[in-house]
Amino acid sequence: MLRSCLLLLLTCLLGAAPPKGTLVIVGGHGTTPDIMDAFLKGAGGRGGVIGIIPTATEDPEGEIKDWNETLPPNGITLVPLDVRKREDSSAPAMLEAAARCTGFWFSGGDQARVGDKIVGTPLQKLILDKYKAGAVVGGTSAGAAIMSKIMLVGEDVFGKLDLREMGPNAYITREGMGFLPPDVVIDQHFVKRGRQNRLLSIAMTYPGVLAIGVDETTALVVRKGVGTVYGASGVMVFDTRGMKLKGGSFTDLKLHFLRKGGTIDLATRAVKP
């Protein structure tokens, strides 16, 4: 009950006018042309400046090399924002480089690295401010998980990945980047890896939350507070407003599965297939 009240309070305090920017939240395992087009257009198209943040991956050089093959041929400047340690997120040169960007991309890998090295730093604040002012922020896999204020780390309470545990507090969370409203939680690789147990557990841990699972080669593109499904598969939505909990059981959970073109209003939670 306390968590539910805190989420509602945060939503009321922070959920006034939606940000002017765009989120491109990719569930992992590649993109499709419509997803990439939404991201590049969100950065302003030709003449845009995109900061690549490879912090989550174990191969930051490879991530930047891959984007070098995509961005310059499309007339877009690539800016490496290669955060290796937490101190980098306060470095004047890093902040100056990020301030030039009209878009940002978070790589896949381990979202905990973003939590360790960027969350709570001047770089986080700068990117949030840029997004509110109109910049695009995209990410895939771990780069999707970091979009939430409540960030799923991926491990259960026993420190293991993708076990089929389910129940309140079954999965570890920590603070993410917070681009989305504070009552919205993202999971990724969702249908492909059968992760329904994870978001059901989050629903039981944080009553009232809007839990969204984005499948592979799929994106939820958020503009002006409304998410639209792009790509090849779909997005599963768990709307827990009105859900009743009793012990380890629950009833009255709203469940939606949206394919390409489907929308959800993140404030009202109204959906259109």
QUINOR-V842207 format. One record per residue. N is the residue number from 1. RES is the residue in one small letter. D_LAST is the distance of its C-alpha to the last C-alpha in whole Angstrom. Layout:
BEGIN
n->(N | N)
res->(RES | RES)
d_last->(D_LAST | D_LAST)
END
This chain:
BEGIN
n->(1 | 2 | 3 | 4 | 5 | 6 | 7 | 8 | 9 | 10 | 11 | 12 | 13 | 14 | 15 | 16 | 17 | 18 | 19 | 20 | 21 | 22 | 23 | 24 | 25 | 26 | 27 | 28 | 29 | 30 | 31 | 32 | 33 | 34 | 35 | 36 | 37 | 38 | 39 | 40 | 41 | 42 | 43 | 44 | 45 | 46 | 47 | 48 | 49 | 50 | 51 | 52 | 53 | 54 | 55 | 56 | 57 | 58 | 59 | 60 | 61 | 62 | 63 | 64 | 65 | 66 | 67 | 68 | 69 | 70 | 71 | 72 | 73 | 74 | 75 | 76 | 77 | 78 | 79 | 80 | 81 | 82 | 83 | 84 | 85 | 86 | 87 | 88 | 89 | 90 | 91 | 92 | 93 | 94 | 95 | 96 | 97 | 98 | 99 | 100 | 101 | 102 | 103 | 104 | 105 | 106 | 107 | 108 | 109 | 110 | 111 | 112 | 113 | 114 | 115 | 116 | 117 | 118 | 119 | 120 | 121 | 122 | 123 | 124 | 125 | 126 | 127 | 128 | 129 | 130 | 131 | 132 | 133 | 134 | 135 | 136 | 137 | 138 | 139 | 140 | 141 | 142 | 143 | 144 | 145 | 146 | 147 | 148 | 149 | 150 | 151 | 152 | 153 | 154 | 155 | 156 | 157 | 158 | 159 | 160 | 161 | 162 | 163 | 164 | 165 | 166 | 167 | 168 | 169 | 170 | 171 | 172 | 173 | 174 | 175 | 176 | 177 | 178 | 179 | 180 | 181 | 182 | 183 | 184 | 185 | 186 | 187 | 188 | 189 | 190 | 191 | 192 | 193 | 194 | 195 | 196 | 197 | 198 | 199 | 200 | 201 | 202 | 203 | 204 | 205 | 206 | 207 | 208 | 209 | 210 | 211 | 212 | 213 | 214 | 215 | 216 | 217 | 218 | 219 | 220 | 221 | 222 | 223 | 224 | 225 | 226 | 227 | 228 | 229 | 230 | 231 | 232 | 233 | 234 | 235 | 236 | 237 | 238 | 239 | 240 | 241 | 242 | 243 | 244 | 245 | 246 | 247 | 248 | 249 | 250 | 251 | 252 | 253 | 254 | 255 | 256 | 257 | 258 | 259 | 260 | 261 | 262 | 263 | 264 | 265 | 266 | 267 | 268 | 269 | 270 | 271 | 272 | 273)
res->(m | l | r | s | c | l | l | l | l | l | t | c | l | l | g | a | a | p | p | k | g | t | l | v | i | v | g | g | h | g | t | t | p | d | i | m | d | a | f | l | k | g | a | g | g | r | g | g | v | i | g | i | i | p | t | a | t | e | d | p | e | g | e | i | k | d | w | n | e | t | l | p | p | n | g | i | t | l | v | p | l | d | v | r | k | r | e | d | s | s | a | p | a | m | l | e | a | a | a | r | c | t | g | f | w | f | s | g | g | d | q | a | r | v | g | d | k | i | v | g | t | p | l | q | k | l | i | l | d | k | y | k | a | g | a | v | v | g | g | t | s | a | g | a | a | i | m | s | k | i | m | l | v | g | e | d | v | f | g | k | l | d | l | r | e | m | g | p | n | a | y | i | t | r | e | g | m | g | f | l | p | p | d | v | v | i | d | q | h | f | v | k | r | g | r | q | n | r | l | l | s | i | a | m | t | y | p | g | v | l | a | i | g | v | d | e | t | t | a | l | v | v | r | k | g | v | g | t | v | y | g | a | s | g | v | m | v | f | d | t | r | g | m | k | l | k | g | g | s | f | t | d | l | k | l | h | f | l | r | k | g | g | t | i | d | l | a | t | r | a | v | k | p)
d_last->(31 | 33 | 30 | 28 | 30 | 30 | 27 | 26 | 29 | 28 | 25 | 27 | 30 | 28 | 24 | 26 | 25 | 22 | 24 | 24 | 24 | 21 | 20 | 19 | 18 | 19 | 19 | 22 | 24 | 24 | 21 | 20 | 21 | 18 | 18 | 22 | 22 | 20 | 22 | 25 | 24 | 24 | 27 | 28 | 29 | 32 | 35 | 32 | 34 | 32 | 33 | 33 | 33 | 34 | 35 | 33 | 34 | 37 | 38 | 37 | 40 | 37 | 34 | 36 | 37 | 34 | 33 | 36 | 35 | 32 | 33 | 36 | 35 | 32 | 35 | 34 | 36 | 36 | 37 | 38 | 37 | 39 | 39 | 41 | 43 | 42 | 44 | 43 | 40 | 43 | 45 | 45 | 45 | 42 | 40 | 42 | 40 | 37 | 37 | 37 | 34 | 31 | 29 | 29 | 28 | 28 | 29 | 28 | 31 | 32 | 30 | 33 | 35 | 33 | 34 | 37 | 38 | 36 | 34 | 37 | 38 | 39 | 37 | 34 | 34 | 35 | 32 | 30 | 32 | 31 | 27 | 27 | 29 | 27 | 27 | 25 | 25 | 23 | 24 | 23 | 24 | 26 | 26 | 22 | 24 | 26 | 23 | 23 | 26 | 26 | 27 | 26 | 30 | 29 | 32 | 32 | 35 | 37 | 37 | 35 | 32 | 29 | 31 | 29 | 30 | 28 | 29 | 30 | 31 | 31 | 30 | 31 | 30 | 32 | 31 | 29 | 28 | 26 | 24 | 21 | 22 | 24 | 22 | 19 | 20 | 19 | 20 | 20 | 21 | 19 | 18 | 20 | 23 | 22 | 22 | 20 | 23 | 24 | 21 | 22 | 25 | 24 | 22 | 26 | 28 | 26 | 25 | 22 | 21 | 17 | 17 | 15 | 16 | 15 | 16 | 19 | 19 | 15 | 15 | 13 | 15 | 16 | 17 | 18 | 17 | 13 | 12 | 10 | 9 | 12 | 14 | 15 | 13 | 11 | 11 | 12 | 12 | 15 | 15 | 19 | 20 | 21 | 22 | 26 | 28 | 31 | 33 | 31 | 29 | 25 | 23 | 20 | 18 | 14 | 13 | 9 | 8 | 6 | 7 | 8 | 7 | 4 | 6 | 9 | 12 | 15 | 17 | 15 | 13 | 10 | 7 | 4 | 0)
END
